C-alpha cells in the first residue's frame, strides 16, 4: 500500500515500503493521532499473558486465584529460576505426580528426580508440604475421639498422601479424650505388623482407660481387607484380656474413592467390635 504522506525533513524512506521510517509501525485498524479514518492504527506493544506471571496474579488477586501449577511455580521460582522456567518445571512436576494432592507424600529425594530441582529446592518443597500437614493438624490439643467420624477427621491430615499403610493407636482417658497418639507400624497393616502386644504396650505405658485403633489405605478405598478383619479380631480379644476397652478400629480412606462416599470404615459401626 502506498504512503499517505511523504517523509518529513530528516526522515529517510524505508526502502521496502517507501514510507518514512517513523511510520513503519502503522497497520490497518482505526483512526489514530489525526490520520484520516482509512484503516490504520498503531501496533500495541506486546504484553505477556497474565497466566505467565503468577507472582503478579497473586499480588492482584490473592493466592487462591492461582492454579495448582502456578502455586508450585511460586515455590520453584528464585535462585536463578525465571518465572517462565518455573512454570514449565511446575507443569512437568504436576504431570508426573498426577495432581497437587499427590505431592503430599513426596520426600525431598522424590523432588530431586525432577530435572532442574536440586537438593536445596527439593528440601524446601518437602518442608512446605510438612508445614501444610502440621497446619491441618491444628485444633484441640486433646480432642474428643468417641465416634468414628471424629477419629477419621483427626487422622486424615496424618494419612493424606501417604504411599504406605500406617497403623496408629489412640490412647484415651475416661472421657475418650486423646492422651497420646502412637504410630505402631509403617508398611502393611497385617497381624504381624500390628500385633496386639505392641498396641496394648503403648496403652499401658500411657495409662489409657481405652484405646481406638486406625490405619490408612493408600488406595483411598476404606473397605477392610481380610488382614484388617484378622487384626481387629485379635485386638478385640486382647482388649478383653487386659481390660482396656477397644472403642473402635477405623480404616482411613478418601470419600471420592469410597463406593459409599463416606471416606472411612468403622468396625464398631459394622457391629464387629
N, C-alpha and C positions, 0 to 999 in steps of 0.2 A: 504494500500500500504506500503511495507517495506521501511525503511530508506535507503537513498543512502550512508550515511556515519555514522560512529559511533560517540558516544559522545566524545568530547574533554575533556581534563583534567579539572576537577572541575564541569563538567556538568553531571546532573543526568538524565537518560532517563525517558520519560513520560510513566507511567505505562499503559496508554490507547493505545498509538501508538507505543511505543518503540523508538520514536525519541527523540533527545535531546530537553530539554525544550525550548531552544532558537530558535528551528526550527519549533515550532508548528504553526507559522503564515504563513507557506508556503502553497500554494494551486495551483491548476492547472492553467497554463497560459503561459507566455513567459519566456525566459531566464533572470535570474537576478543574478548580482554580481558573474559572473564567473561560475555559475552552468551550467551543460550541458543542452541543449535545450530538456528537457524531459517533459515539460509541467508544470512547477512550476513558480509562481510569488508571490511576497509579497502582502499581502492584504492591500489595501489603507485604511487610516484612514477615518472614517465617517465624511462627510461634510453635514451640513443641507442644504436643498433646498433653492435656492435663494429667492423663493416666501415667505419663512417663515421669512425673515429678511427685512421688509420694510424700516427700517432705513438705512441699508447698501445699498439697492437698490436706495434709494433717494440720498444718498451720491455719488453713482457712476453714476447714470443716470438722476437725477433730479426728482422733484415731479411729473412731467407729465408722468413718466414711471410707476407710481403706480396705481393699480386698485382702484376702489371705496372702497373696503373693506380694503385695505392697508392704504389708506388715513385716513379713520376713525380710524383704529388701531393706527396710529401715534398720534392721538388726545387722545386716550384712554390709551396709554402706559405711564408708570410712576406711581408714588405714590404707589409702590408695585405691579403694574401690569406688568408681564413679557410680552415679545413680543408675545410668543405663546398664552398666555391667552388673550391678547388684540386682536389678530387676530380672535380668536374664538368668543370673545364678539362682535367684529365688524361684523362678519358674521351673528350672531343672530340679531343684530340691523338692518342690511340691509334687511335680510329676513323678518323681521316683518313689516318694513315700505314699502317694495316693490322695492325701488330704492333710490339712493342718493338724487334725486330731492325731494322725499317725506319728507326728513328731514328738508327742508326749512321752513315748517310750524310748526315744533315741538317747544314746550316750555321746560323749564328746568324740569317741572313736568312730561312731557312725557318721557324724558330720564330716570328719576328715576324709572320708572316702569320696566326697563330692569335690570335683575339680575346682581349685581356687580357694578352698576353705582349709586353712592351716590349723595348727594346734591351739593357738590363742583364740581365734574366732570360733573354733569348734567348742572349746571350753565355755566361752561366753554364751553361745546358743544353748548348751546343755544347762548352764546356770539359770538362764532365763526361763527355761521350762520348769526347773525345780522351784524357782520363785513363784511361778504361776500355781504349781501344785500346792505349795505351802499356803498361799493366799486362799485357795479354795478350802483348805482345812480349818480356816478360822471359825470362830463361833464359841459356844460354851466350852470352858476348859474341862468340865465334867458333864458331858451330855447324858440325857436320859436315853437309854437304849432298850426299852421294854418291848418294842414292836419291830417286826421285820423291816418295815419301810424306814424306820429310824436308823436301824443298823445299816441298811443299804445306803442311805443318804450319807451317813457318817463315813463309810468306807469307800464311796465312789471316787473321791479325789485321790485316794491311795491306789485304787485299781485302774484308773483311767490310763490307757496306753501301755499297760504292762504287756510285754510279749510272752511272759510265762505265768504260770499259776503260783499264787502265794496263799498261804494259809495263816489266818490270824485267830488268836483267842482274845476275847474282850473280857477282862476281869472286872466284875461288877460288885457294887456294895449292896446292902439290903434293899435299897430303893431303886436298884437297877441303873444306877449312875456309874459311869466309867471310872474305874480306878487306874487301870493301865491297859494299853493295847500292846500285845506281844506278837511279833511275827515268828511263827513256829518253823515254817519251811518255805522254800522257794524252788519251784520246779513243777511237779505234777502232784496234785492232792490225791495220794493213794494211801492205803493203810500203812505202808512202810514209812512214807514221808510225814504223815500226820498221825503219829502214834499217840494214843490216849495218855501214855506215860509222860510225854513232853507237854501235852496240853494241860494236864492237871498238876504237873510240877509247877508250871507258871501260876496256876490258880492258887495253889497252896502257898507259894512264895509271896504272893500279893495279898494273902488273907482274904481271898474273894469269897463273897457269900453266894455268888452264882457266876456262871460264865455264858457267853454266847460265842459261837464259832462262825467263821465265814471264810470263804475263799472266792477267787475270781475265775472267770472263764475268759481267756483272751479272745475267743471267737465272738464273744458278745451274747451268745445264746446261753441263758442260765439254766436250761434243762439239766437235771442231775444225771451223772453217769453212773454206771454200776459201781465204780470205785467210790463215788460220793456216797452212795447208799451204804456201802460197806463201812466206810469211815463213820458215818452217822450212827449206825447200829453199835459199833464199838464204843463210841463216845457216850451214847445213851446208857449202855451197860456200866461203863466205868463211872459215870456220874452218880449212879445209884450206889455203887460200891464205896465211893469216897464221900458220899453225902454232900456233894456240891452240885446243885441243880444245873442242868444244861437247858437254858431257856429257848435256844434256837440254834440252828445251823443254816446260814443264809448263803446262797450262791449269787455272786455279783456279776451281772452282765450289762447289757445296754438295751434300752427299750426298743430301739429300732431293729434289733436283732432277735428280739423275743417274740415268738408267734403270738403270745398273749398280750404283748405291748406293755408289760409291767417293768421289765428290766432286772428283776431279781426273782429268786425262788426260795421259799421258806419251807423247811422240813416240818416246822411246827404247824404252819397253816395247812400243810398237806396231811396232817394227822400222823406223822411218822416219828414224832417226839412226844 
